[in-house]
Amino acid sequence: MRLVWLILGLTSLALGGIGVVLPILPTVPFMLLAAFFFSKSSERLHHWLLTHPRFGPSIEDWQRNGAINRRVKGYATVSILAAFGISLVLGLKLLLLILQATILTGVLVFIWSRPEA
């Protein structure tokens, strides 16, 4: 089972890494998942991620207080709006746009309802 957790952790880490350069893909949620998966599979990788200068503070804020930094909330909001904007430009069907808008609004409400670090 540890191998499954490790593979999930590495996959989350890779997706989070892609999110650093691709603004539509969120980084922090994938790093939170990676930290969770590594806690089940690799003490070394878990420690590395928690002490990482860029990702560690956000992970610790979440683990301690369920908090999200205001800057991260802003990036998430911009990414969500960009993703929805792309859907509009692509001319997706109205039903899909409504579904996407509903889900993304729920995500934004969740993000902005979290305490700030």
C-alpha positions as CSV (number, residue, x, y, z in Angstrom):
1,M,0.0,0.0,0.0
2,R,2.9,2.4,0.7
3,L,3.8,2.1,-3.0
4,V,0.4,3.3,-4.0
5,W,0.6,6.3,-1.6
6,L,4.1,7.1,-3.0
7,I,2.9,7.0,-6.6
8,L,-0.1,9.3,-5.7
9,G,2.3,11.6,-3.8
10,L,4.7,11.8,-6.8
11,T,1.8,12.4,-9.2
12,S,0.5,15.2,-7.0
13,L,3.9,16.7,-6.7
14,A,4.3,16.6,-10.5
15,L,0.9,18.2,-11.1
16,G,1.7,20.9,-8.5
17,G,5.1,21.5,-10.2
18,I,3.3,21.9,-13.5
19,G,1.0,24.4,-11.8
20,V,3.9,26.6,-10.9
21,V,4.4,27.4,-14.6
22,L,0.9,26.8,-15.9
23,P,-1.4,29.3,-14.2
24,I,-4.6,27.4,-14.9
25,L,-3.5,24.4,-12.8
26,P,-3.4,25.1,-9.0
27,T,-0.2,24.4,-7.2
28,V,-1.1,24.5,-3.5
29,P,-3.9,21.9,-3.5
30,F,-1.6,19.4,-5.2
31,M,1.2,20.1,-2.8
32,L,-1.3,19.5,0.1
33,L,-2.3,16.2,-1.4
34,A,1.4,15.3,-2.0
35,A,2.1,16.1,1.7
36,F,-0.8,13.8,2.8
37,F,0.3,11.0,0.5
38,F,4.0,11.3,1.5
39,S,3.0,11.2,5.2
40,K,1.6,7.7,4.4
41,S,4.5,6.5,2.2
42,S,7.8,8.4,2.7
43,E,9.0,10.2,5.8
44,R,11.9,11.6,3.8
45,L,9.7,13.2,1.0
46,H,7.2,14.3,3.6
47,H,9.9,16.1,5.6
48,W,11.4,17.6,2.4
49,L,8.0,19.0,1.3
50,L,7.2,20.4,4.7
51,T,10.6,22.2,4.9
52,H,10.6,23.4,1.3
53,P,11.0,27.2,1.3
54,R,8.2,27.8,-1.2
55,F,5.6,25.1,-0.4
56,G,6.3,24.3,3.2
57,P,4.7,27.4,4.7
58,S,1.4,27.0,2.8
59,I,1.2,23.3,3.8
60,E,1.9,24.1,7.4
61,D,-0.7,27.0,7.5
62,W,-3.3,24.5,6.1
63,Q,-2.3,21.7,8.5
64,R,-2.3,23.9,11.6
65,N,-5.3,26.2,11.0
66,G,-7.0,25.3,7.7
67,A,-5.6,28.7,6.6
68,I,-4.8,29.9,3.1
69,N,-2.5,32.9,2.5
70,R,-4.3,35.9,0.9
71,R,-1.8,35.9,-2.0
72,V,-2.6,32.2,-2.7
73,K,-6.3,33.0,-2.6
74,G,-5.7,35.8,-5.1
75,Y,-3.8,33.4,-7.4
76,A,-6.5,30.8,-7.1
77,T,-9.1,33.4,-8.0
78,V,-7.2,34.5,-11.1
79,S,-6.7,30.9,-12.2
80,I,-10.3,30.1,-11.7
81,L,-11.4,33.1,-13.7
82,A,-8.9,32.3,-16.4
83,A,-10.2,28.8,-16.7
84,F,-13.8,30.0,-17.0
85,G,-12.7,32.6,-19.5
86,I,-11.1,30.0,-21.7
87,S,-14.3,28.0,-21.6
88,L,-16.2,31.1,-22.7
89,V,-13.8,31.8,-25.5
90,L,-14.0,28.1,-26.6
91,G,-17.8,28.6,-26.8
92,L,-18.7,25.6,-24.6
93,K,-22.4,24.8,-24.4
94,L,-24.5,26.8,-22.0
95,L,-25.2,23.8,-19.7
96,L,-21.5,23.1,-19.3
97,L,-20.8,26.8,-18.6
98,I,-23.5,26.8,-15.9
99,L,-22.2,23.6,-14.4
100,Q,-18.6,25.0,-14.5
101,A,-19.6,28.3,-13.0
102,T,-21.5,26.6,-10.2
103,I,-18.6,24.4,-9.3
104,L,-16.0,27.2,-9.6
105,T,-18.2,29.5,-7.5
106,G,-18.3,26.8,-4.8
107,V,-14.6,26.5,-4.9
108,L,-14.1,30.2,-4.6
109,V,-16.5,30.4,-1.7
110,F,-14.6,27.7,0.1
111,I,-11.2,29.3,-0.6
112,W,-12.3,32.7,0.6
113,S,-14.1,31.4,3.7
114,R,-10.8,29.9,5.0
115,P,-8.9,31.9,7.5
116,E,-5.8,33.7,6.3
117,A,-2.4,32.7,7.4
